[in-house]
Amino acid sequence: MAHPVTPVSPPLKDELDIVIPTIRNLDFLEMWRPFFQHYHLIIVQDGDPTKTIRVPDGFDYELFNRNDVNRVLGPKASCISFKDSACRCFGFLVSKKKYIFTIDDDCFVAKDPSGKEINALAQHIQNLLTPSTPFFFNTLYDPYREGADFVRGYPFSMREGAPTAISHGLWLNIPDYDAPTQLVKPLERNSRYVDAVMTIPKGTLFPMCGMNLGFNRELIGPAMYFGLMGDGQPIGRYDDMWAGWCAKVICDHLNLGVKTGLPYIWHSKASNPFVNLKKEYKGIYWQEEIIPFFQSIVLPKECTTVQNCYIELSKKVKEKLGSIDPYFQKLGDAMVTWIEAWEELNPPAQAAQSTGVKKEEPSTKAK
């Protein structure tokens, strides 16, 4: 006689939100249905708030447009970018879950070399639930993966590792290139699947891409601000990188880990390199001064929370980068506004609640 099979609950089902910025119907979710359908989605609609965004049936979601951003945040809504995927960080703000996975709407399910579909969300969860090794590099990469361990000579006192704050995934097909590289390599595609996860060492920055990204919201959420980009700003396409530089400096200060590598998604659509160049060109110059700035930052020992660290960082941005362009004074102020909004929507007593912000207009939430 066959025994009944007990259904297995998806990992972190009630502790993780999926945040998606979009300007179009979310038909891409059909491909992700086997992996996403048990999780709550927070969709941040960019651009025209009167446009109707269609979400496939059967998903549990909340949809926020610019009117909602203004309603929820009031005057503080000025810190949320408009007409740029940086608007996704509004979803981070209103979530009440411990973990976030964020993905772009032109990213599809990739296949590993054996032809098996990759559950990117499950791999991010695995990365986030296992420690990182930022203080001493393990030459077998992530020692917590099945089939790996610490190599000979790795100090036993460091083998507990550090909590993982960020899991940074990669992409097959269209690489995440800047406009000049896109222009000289218009046909280049990434077909190289590297079966590896590694911790980015302490003291080392990296260019974070927001299209396939997981993080522990309780550990690093207030630092995951994607800046002021897009409409009305002199720069775009640096939103995720700005968040990555700020978050990595704070992770290093607080002894938290950042992993990169698996999982892969399939990036389906190359953006226009000429449009991108217009958005990026100031950033391409500015980054030559921004990177040394972040490399040289030392946060005070008194900064023991992410919020403290971020406020201190905002002061340094205005002090050290303000001379490059007035934009950085504005950005420094927006960083403070972001933290004020975070603390307003996430007071300590409510940090563990899972109520979320509900829309007051006719419900767009589907079960």
C-alpha positions, 0 to 999 in steps of 0.5 A, spaced: 500 500 500 502 506 497 503 511 503 500 518 502 506 523 500 506 529 504 507 536 500 513 539 501 513 547 503 517 551 498 523 554 502 522 561 506 515 561 503 512 566 508 519 569 509 521 572 502 518 577 497 519 577 490 520 584 488 519 586 480 520 593 477 516 593 470 513 598 465 509 592 461 505 586 462 508 581 466 507 575 461 514 573 463 511 570 470 508 564 466 515 561 465 517 562 472 510 559 475 513 553 478 518 557 482 514 563 484 507 561 485 508 560 492 511 566 494 508 573 495 510 578 489 511 586 490 510 589 483 513 596 482 510 599 476 514 605 473 512 610 468 505 612 467 500 610 473 494 610 469 497 604 464 494 597 466 499 592 468 496 585 467 499 580 471 497 572 470 492 569 474 494 565 480 499 569 483 499 572 490 501 580 489 501 587 490 502 592 485 504 599 486 504 605 481 507 612 482 501 614 485 501 609 491 509 611 492 506 618 493 501 616 497 505 612 502 511 616 502 508 623 502 514 628 501 519 623 502 517 620 495 522 624 492 527 619 494 524 614 489 527 614 482 522 615 476 522 612 469 528 607 472 528 600 474 531 604 481 524 604 483 524 597 485 527 599 492 520 602 494 518 594 494 524 593 499 521 599 503 514 596 504 516 589 504 515 586 511 519 579 510 526 577 512 528 576 505 528 579 498 529 576 491 529 581 485 528 580 478 527 584 471 521 582 467 526 581 461 529 575 465 527 568 463 529 561 466 536 559 464 538 551 463 544 548 466 549 544 462 545 538 463 539 541 460 535 542 467 531 548 468 535 552 474 530 554 480 534 561 481 530 563 487 532 556 490 539 557 489 539 564 492 535 562 498 541 556 499 546 562 498 543 566 503 542 561 508 549 559 508 555 563 511 560 567 507 567 567 508 570 574 507 576 574 511 580 568 508 579 566 501 577 558 500 580 556 493 574 551 493 570 557 493 564 556 497 565 551 502 558 550 504 556 547 498 555 540 497 561 536 495 566 542 497 569 544 504 575 548 507 581 546 504 588 545 507 591 551 511 584 554 512 584 557 519 579 553 523 577 559 527 574 562 521 570 556 519 564 558 522 564 564 516 560 570 517 552 571 515 551 572 508 547 579 507 547 579 499 547 573 494 548 576 487 546 572 481 549 572 474 546 571 467 546 567 460 545 570 453 545 578 454 551 580 458 550 586 463 555 590 459 556 598 459 554 602 453 561 602 450 562 595 451 555 594 448 557 598 442 564 594 440 561 587 442 554 588 439 553 580 438 557 578 444 553 573 448 555 569 454 554 562 454 559 560 459 556 557 465 561 557 471 558 552 476 561 556 482 559 560 488 564 565 491 564 570 497 567 577 495 573 578 499 572 583 505 575 590 502 573 588 495 568 592 491 564 589 485 559 592 480 552 589 483 547 588 478 540 588 480 536 583 475 538 577 479 539 579 486 537 576 493 538 579 500 537 578 507 533 585 508 534 584 516 541 584 515 542 589 510 536 592 507 537 599 509 543 600 505 539 597 498 537 604 496 538 604 488 539 612 488 536 617 484 536 615 477 532 616 471 527 622 470 530 629 472 537 626 474 543 627 470 545 619 470 541 612 469 543 605 469 548 606 476 542 605 481 544 597 482 551 599 482 551 605 487 547 600 492 552 595 491 558 599 493 554 602 499 552 595 501 559 592 500 562 598 504 557 597 510 557 589 509 565 589 510 564 594 516 559 590 520 562 583 518 557 581 513 558 576 507 556 577 499 556 571 495 556 572 487 556 566 482 550 561 481 544 562 480 544 564 472 538 567 469 537 567 461 537 575 460 533 575 453 533 583 451 539 587 450 537 594 451 539 600 446 547 602 447 546 609 444 540 610 449 544 607 454 550 611 453 546 617 454 544 615 461 551 612 463 556 617 460 557 622 466 557 615 470 563 613 466 567 619 468 564 619 475 566 612 477 573 614 476 573 618 482 567 614 486 570 608 486 577 610 490 572 614 494 568 608 496 575 604 497 578 609 502 572 609 506 573 607 514 566 608 518 567 609 525 566 604 530 560 607 533 556 605 527 553 599 529 547 599 525 546 599 517 542 605 518 548 609 522 553 606 517 548 609 511 547 616 514 555 616 515 556 614 508 551 620 506 555 625 509 561 623 506 558 623 499 556 630 500 563 632 503 567 628 498 563 627 492 559 634 492 565 637 488 564 633 482 557 635 481 551 638 485 548 631 483 552 628 489 549 633 494 542 632 492 544 624 492 546 625 499 540 628 501 536 623 498 540 617 502 538 621 508 530 621 506 531 614 504 533 612 511 527 616 514 522 613 510 525 606 512 525 607 519 518 610 518 515 604 515 519 599 519 519 601 526 523 596 530 517 594 534 514 592 527 520 589 524 518 582 525 511 583 522 508 580 516 502 585 514 505 589 508 502 595 505 495 595 502 493 599 497 487 603 498 485 603 491 480 598 488 484 591 489 489 589 484 491 583 489 490 576 486 490 570 490 
